[in-house]
């Protein structure tokens, strides 16, 4: 059917029902050229797909932020390749949403080795509880990869938010949580056998380029969401470089070189929940505009699947398992850092010391508060038990009184019967 139609069109021209503009070869050429240009432009905005492959069966991969956005795409891809996934989530594993998500993921990837551990990245205490539990094991648990996808963002014009422990939210979740987690897990990473390719993958963002200097604190008067977010990303990159040196300085008992490498990844502009929150300014009106003009972000921004490609490249490219760590990957290729501060040892030293002091101070304060809270709970329980005992005694007294009254009534009746 199509062949005779095409033959007739070529020999006798287009049918009568074809509109006039479609008969003009120049118009058709323009339409095809525009369509081809838009297609190529979309391919450009979508970024590069990784060609790297790696056997992941038996490898243990710990992921933060693995239930949404780029992290979810990374989790699914690694699970499909057979990796054992440990998701660090804000929700407990018993949560119905999380249980359904993991169940569906296991079914889709045909991989039953997907688990969740509850870790609140906005709480230093929660991070310490999980990390100390993880390293408190003999022999050391296997850990092949740590991918730190979790991040938060305050939308433009938003108010400064602090965690329950009194730390600015973006600084805590985007930087300090990762600093604390990696600091405690350091013995587990250094204890991995020499023949194991261990990678710590840190997704970042180009916003670190316009970050204020880390030498000066970001005071509340100068605080803006953009500055705070950029500063947290720069701090994470500076710490990542320092952490690589910290790992390299460790002398293994077998005298072999360190096999753990830090790799930074810039996924590019991606349609993630964080990006949507930023574009909509965290408002319903902004969300309505975003939905009405969805074709624009769909065209310009990467899908989460394509945003995950550079992270997957960092996880699977065999070349990144050789040589020094501390490399930056963008569009599945190694690129240079745009800020000299990233490799500045003096800045890294000050940042590390300040972070240690902040964590120590905060944990001491929170420990004191937990002790007070525990005492209050014990006092409440004691008062409750005393109240229950008092109620039991009152009830017993009432029962005895009622029994005596009943005995008196019985004795009176017997006396009346005797007298009669």
DRENMARKE-915651 format. One record per residue (C-alpha): x negated, y, z negated; residue in one letter; residue number from 0. Coordinates in pm, whole numbers, plus 32768, in hexadecimal, padded with zeros to 4 digits. Example, Ala and Ser with C-alpha at 12.3 -4.5 7.8 and 13.67 -1.06 7.14 Angstrom:
BEGIN
7B32	7E3E	7CF4	a	0
7AA9	7F96	7D36	s	1
***
This chain:
BEGIN
8000	8000	8000	x	0
7EF4	8108	7FAD	x	1
7E1E	80AC	80DE	x	2
7F2E	80EE	81E4	x	3
7F86	8234	812F	x	4
7E1D	82AC	8135	x	5
7DF4	8244	82A2	x	6
7F33	82FD	8305	x	7
7EC3	8433	8241	x	8
7D70	8436	82EC	x	9
7DFD	8408	844A	x	10
7F43	84CD	843C	x	11
7F01	85BB	831C	x	12
7FAA	85D1	81C6	x	13
811C	8577	81AB	x	14
8221	868C	81B7	x	15
8266	8678	8041	x	16
80FE	86DF	7FEC	x	17
80FF	8854	7F84	x	18
8047	8953	8056	x	19
7F2F	899B	7F5D	x	20
7ED6	8829	7F56	x	21
7EA6	882A	80D0	x	22
7D97	8932	80BE	x	23
7C3E	8889	80AA	x	24
7BA0	89BA	8002	x	25
7CA7	89BA	7EEE	x	26
7C76	8848	7EB7	x	27
7AFE	887B	7EA8	x	28
7B28	898B	7DA0	x	29
7C0C	88AD	7CCD	x	30
7B19	8789	7CE0	x	31
79F1	886F	7C93	x	32
7A9D	8906	7B60	x	33
7B0A	87AE	7AE6	x	34
79A9	8729	7B16	x	35
7913	8856	7A62	x	36
7A01	882B	7939	x	37
79B2	86B7	792B	x	38
783A	86FA	7927	x	39
786A	880E	7824	x	40
792F	8722	7745	x	41
781F	861B	7769	x	42
7720	8723	7704	x	43
77E5	878C	75CF	x	44
7819	861D	7571	x	45
76A2	85EF	7548	x	46
75C0	84C5	7580	x	47
7619	835D	752F	x	48
7506	828C	7495	x	49
7473	816D	7558	x	50
73CB	80DC	7421	x	51
7437	7F8A	739D	x	52
73CE	7ECD	7269	x	53
7433	7D8E	71B9	x	54
74E6	7DF9	707B	x	55
7552	7CA4	6FF6	x	56
74F0	7C7F	6E8C	x	57
7480	7DE9	6E66	x	58
7515	7EAB	6D42	x	59
7583	800C	6D9F	x	60
75FA	8103	6C96	x	61
76CF	8220	6D22	x	62
7766	8357	6C87	x	63
7887	8400	6D3C	x	64
78D0	82BF	6DFA	x	65
7A4C	82D5	6DF9	x	66
7A84	83FF	6EDF	x	67
79EB	84BF	7000	x	68
788E	8465	7076	x	69
7851	8386	6F46	x	70
797B	82AA	6FA0	x	71
78FB	8283	7105	x	72
779F	8227	7087	x	73
7832	812E	6F91	x	74
7904	8086	709E	x	75
77E3	806C	7195	x	76
76F1	7FD9	7098	x	77
77FA	7EEA	7012	x	78
783C	7E6E	7175	x	79
76CA	7E1A	718C	x	80
76DF	7D46	7050	x	81
7650	7E2E	6F47	x	82
76BA	7E0A	6DDC	x	83
775B	7F58	6D8A	x	84
776A	7FF5	6C30	x	85
784E	8125	6C3A	x	86
7821	8225	6B24	x	87
797B	82BD	6AFD	x	88
7A28	83B6	6A1B	x	89
7B4F	82C7	69F6	x	90
7B3A	8180	6931	x	91
7B38	803D	6A00	x	92
7C90	7FEA	6971	x	93
7D2B	811F	6A13	x	94
7E37	80AA	6B0F	x	95
7DBB	8195	6C23	x	96
7C52	8126	6BFF	x	97
7CB0	7FB6	6BE2	x	98
7D81	7FCE	6D23	x	99
7C6A	808B	6DD6	x	100
7B64	7F86	6D7D	x	101
7C55	7E6B	6DD4	x	102
7C97	7EFF	6F2D	x	103
7B24	7F41	6F62	x	104
7ACF	7DD9	6F0D	x	105
7BD8	7D5F	6FFE	x	106
7B71	7E48	711B	x	107
79FC	7E06	70FC	x	108
7A20	7C94	709E	x	109
7932	7CDA	6F80	x	110
7996	7C7F	6E1D	x	111
785A	7D15	6D84	x	112
78ED	7E6F	6D4C	x	113
7911	7EE9	6BE6	x	114
7953	802C	6B28	x	115
78B7	80BB	69EC	x	116
7951	81E4	6938	x	117
7865	830D	6927	x	118
78D9	8472	68F7	x	119
77D3	8549	69A7	x	120
7854	8678	68EA	x	121
77E7	85D6	67A1	x	122
767F	859C	6736	x	123
76F8	84A7	662F	x	124
77B6	83D6	6730	x	125
7684	83CB	6814	x	126
75A0	8362	66F6	x	127
7691	8250	6685	x	128
7699	81B4	67E1	x	129
7528	81DF	6835	x	130
74A6	8156	66E8	x	131
7592	802E	670D	x	132
7509	7FF0	686D	x	133
7398	7FF4	6808	x	134
73D5	7F31	66C4	x	135
73A9	7DE4	6771	x	136
7294	7CE1	677E	x	137
7224	7C98	6887	x	138
726A	7DEC	6928	x	139
73A0	7DF7	6A04	x	140
736E	7E02	6B78	x	141
739C	7F5C	6C11	x	142
733F	7F8F	6D7F	x	143
73E1	80DC	6DC6	x	144
747B	8207	6D18	x	145
7550	82F1	6DEE	x	146
75C0	8432	6D40	x	147
76E9	84A7	6E10	x	148
77B5	8540	6CF6	x	149
77D4	86BB	6CF5	x	150
78CE	87C6	6C99	x	151
790F	8926	6D18	x	152
79CB	8A51	6C92	x	153
7A89	8AF8	6DB2	x	154
7A37	8C62	6E14	x	155
7AD1	8D57	6D20	x	156
7AF6	8C47	6C19	x	157
7AAC	8C7B	6AA9	x	158
7976	8BF1	69FF	x	159
79CB	8A9D	696B	x	160
7915	89F7	684D	x	161
791A	8888	67E9	x	162
798B	881A	6690	x	163
781D	8820	662B	x	164
77FE	8991	668B	x	165
7733	8970	67CF	x	166
779A	8A19	6915	x	167
784D	890D	69DF	x	168
778D	891B	6B2A	x	169
763C	8929	6A79	x	170
76A3	87FD	69AA	x	171
7738	8719	6AB4	x	172
765E	8778	6BDE	x	173
7510	8786	6B2B	x	174
74FA	873C	69B6	x	175
75C3	85F8	69C7	x	176
74D3	856F	6ACF	x	177
73A5	85E9	6A07	x	178
7428	8537	68D0	x	179
748C	83F8	6986	x	180
7342	83D2	6A40	x	181
727D	8428	6909	x	182
7317	830A	6843	x	183
7313	8214	6968	x	184
71A4	8259	69AC	x	185
712A	811D	68F5	x	186
721E	8047	69BF	x	187
719F	80DA	6B08	x	188
702F	80B5	6AAA	x	189
7063	7F4C	6A38	x	190
70DB	7ECF	6B8B	x	191
6FF4	7DD0	6C34	x	192
6EF4	7E56	6D2A	x	193
6F90	7DAA	6E59	x	194
70DE	7E5B	6E1C	x	195
7122	7F95	6EEB	x	196
71C0	8082	6DEC	x	197
7258	81C7	6E69	x	198
72F4	82ED	6DB0	x	199
73C6	83A7	6EAF	x	200
742B	850B	6E56	x	201
7527	85B1	6F41	x	202
74FB	872A	6F49	x	203
757F	8856	7006	x	204
74E8	896C	70D8	x	205
7571	8A65	6FD6	x	206
7431	8A2F	6F0A	x	207
7389	8B1C	7003	x	208
7448	8C4B	6F7F	x	209
742C	8BEC	6E10	x	210
73AD	8CEB	6D12	x	211
7256	8C9E	6C82	x	212
724D	8B92	6B76	x	213
7157	8C64	6AAE	x	214
7275	8D45	6A41	x	215
73AD	8CCB	698C	x	216
74FA	8D0C	6A34	x	217
75A7	8DE9	6934	x	218
7722	8DF8	691B	x	219
7734	8F5A	69A7	x	220
7682	8EF0	6AE9	x	221
7730	8D9F	6B03	x	222
77F1	8D4D	6C41	x	223
785F	8BF7	6CC2	x	224
7778	8C0F	6DF1	x	225
7645	8C6C	6D20	x	226
768B	8B61	6C1A	x	227
76C2	8A4F	6D1C	x	228
758A	8AAC	6DE5	x	229
74B8	8AC1	6CA8	x	230
752A	8968	6C33	x	231
74C6	88D2	6D84	x	232
736F	897B	6D82	x	233
7333	8903	6C1E	x	234
738C	879D	6C82	x	235
7292	87A9	6DA2	x	236
717D	883A	6CC9	x	237
71C0	8730	6BC2	x	238
71C7	861D	6CCE	x	239
7069	867A	6D41	x	240
6FED	8683	6BD9	x	241
7096	8534	6B95	x	242
6FDB	8499	6CBB	x	243
6E93	850E	6C22	x	244
6F07	8485	6AD2	x	245
6F3F	832F	6B72	x	246
6DF6	833A	6C32	x	247
6D35	838B	6AF3	x	248
6DA8	8248	6A4E	x	249
6CA0	8136	6A45	x	250
6D42	7FE6	6A7F	x	251
6CCA	7EBE	69AE	x	252
6C71	7E09	6AF2	x	253
6BA3	7F3A	6B62	x	254
6C69	7F4C	6CA9	x	255
6CF0	8093	6D3D	x	256
6E44	811C	6CDA	x	257
6F5E	8096	6DB6	x	258
706F	8194	6D5A	x	259
70AA	82B8	6E46	x	260
7185	83EE	6E2E	x	261
722D	8450	6F76	x	262
72F5	8590	6FA9	x	263
7410	8598	70A6	x	264
74D1	86BB	713E	x	265
7615	8622	71C7	x	266
767F	8767	7274	x	267
77D6	880B	727A	x	268
78D5	86FA	7232	x	269
7A4B	86E6	71F1	x	270
7A31	8681	7085	x	271
7B15	86DA	6F5E	x	272
7A0A	87D0	6EE8	x	273
79F9	887C	703B	x	274
7B75	888E	7049	x	275
7B7D	8925	6EEE	x	276
7A7C	8A29	6F57	x	277
7B30	8A86	709C	x	278
7C86	8A9E	6FF7	x	279
7BF7	8B65	6ED1	x	280
7CAA	8A6F	6DEE	x	281
7E01	8B09	6E34	x	282
7F47	8A85	6EC5	x	283
7F4D	8BA0	6FC5	x	284
7DEF	8B44	7030	x	285
7E56	89D7	704D	x	286
7F82	8A38	7124	x	287
7EA1	8B02	720E	x	288
7DA7	89E4	7218	x	289
7EB6	88EC	727D	x	290
7F48	89D5	7385	x	291
7DF4	8A0D	7420	x	292
7D74	88AA	73E3	x	293
7D03	888A	754D	x	294
7BE8	8983	7507	x	295
7B47	88C9	73DF	x	296
7B87	877F	7492	x	297
7AC6	87FF	75BF	x	298
79A9	88B3	750B	x	299
7970	87D3	73DA	x	300
78F4	866E	73D1	x	301
79D0	8550	7361	x	302
7964	84AA	7219	x	303
78F1	837F	72E8	x	304
7806	8456	73B8	x	305
779C	851D	7286	x	306
772C	83D5	71E9	x	307
7644	837D	730C	x	308
7511	8434	728A	x	309
753F	8396	7132	x	310
755E	823E	71D2	x	311
7425	828C	729B	x	312
736E	82E0	7157	x	313
73EC	819B	70C0	x	314
7397	80B5	71E3	x	315
727A	8145	72B3	x	316
714D	8061	726E	x	317
7056	817F	72B3	x	318
70D5	823B	7181	x	319
7071	8113	70A9	x	320
6F05	8155	70FF	x	321
6E25	8278	70AD	x	322
6E68	8390	6FB4	x	323
6FC2	83F0	6F34	x	324
7060	8546	6F1B	x	325
70CA	855F	7089	x	326
71F8	8621	710A	x	327
72DC	857C	720B	x	328
73CE	863F	72E6	x	329
7483	85B3	7417	x	330
73CB	8469	73DD	x	331
7277	8512	7409	x	332
7170	858F	7319	x	333
7166	870C	72FC	x	334
70A3	880A	722D	x	335
7125	88BC	70F8	x	336
7197	8A23	712C	x	337
7130	8A9A	6FCE	x	338
6FCE	8A8F	6F48	x	339
7059	8A78	6DE6	x	340
70C0	890F	6E25	x	341
6F55	889E	6E0C	x	342
6EE0	89A4	6D10	x	343
6E52	88E6	6BE5	x	344
6E65	8A10	6AFC	x	345
6FD6	8A45	6B45	x	346
7015	88CE	6B1C	x	347
6F60	88CA	69CB	x	348
702C	89ED	6943	x	349
7170	8957	69C5	x	350
7122	8800	692E	x	351
70CB	8894	67DA	x	352
71FE	8976	67D6	x	353
72E0	8853	6836	x	354
724D	8775	6727	x	355
7281	8885	6622	x	356
73E8	88C2	6693	x	357
743A	874E	6686	x	358
7396	8724	6530	x	359
744C	8852	64A2	x	360
759C	87EE	6535	x	361
7584	8683	64C8	x	362
7529	86E7	6364	x	363
7652	87D4	6354	x	364
773C	86D1	63E8	x	365
76B8	85C2	62FF	x	366
76FF	86A4	61D3	x	367
785D	86E7	6258	x	368
7899	8572	628A	x	369
782A	8530	6122	x	370
791E	863A	60A5	x	371
7A30	85AC	6182	x	372
79E7	844F	6101	x	373
79FB	84C9	5F98	x	374
7B46	8576	5FE4	x	375
7BCB	8435	607F	x	376
7B55	8369	5F54	x	377
7BF7	8465	5E68	x	378
7D3C	8456	5F2E	x	379
7D35	82DA	5F2A	x	380
7CED	82DE	5DB4	x	381
7E0C	83CF	5D76	x	382
7EEB	82FC	5E53	x	383
7E92	81BF	5D93	x	384
7ECB	8270	5C45	x	385
801B	82EE	5CC4	x	386
8076	818D	5D32	x	387
800F	8104	5BDD	x	388
80DC	8211	5B2F	x	389
8208	81B7	5C0A	x	390
81D7	8047	5BB6	x	391
81C6	8099	5A42	x	392
82FC	8176	5A5A	x	393
83B0	8065	5B18	x	394
8347	7F65	5A11	x	395
83BE	804A	58F7	x	396
850B	807D	59A9	x	397
852D	7F05	59D3	x	398
84E4	7ECC	5860	x	399
85E0	7FD8	57FC	x	400
86E8	7F41	58DD	x	401
869C	7DEA	584A	x	402
86C2	7E6A	56E5	x	403
8806	7F1D	573C	x	404
8887	7DDC	57D9	x	405
8827	7D19	569C	x	406
88DC	7E19	55C0	x	407
8A15	7DFE	5696	x	408
8A06	7C83	5684	x	409
89D7	7C88	550A	x	410
8B00	7D79	54E2	x	411
8BE0	7C97	55B0	x	412
8B79	7B6C	54DE	x	413
8BC0	7C32	539D	x	414
8D1D	7C90	541A	x	415
8D6C	7B26	5472	x	416
8CF7	7AB0	5318	x	417
8DCB	7BB6	5262	x	418
8EFD	7B5B	532E	x	419
***
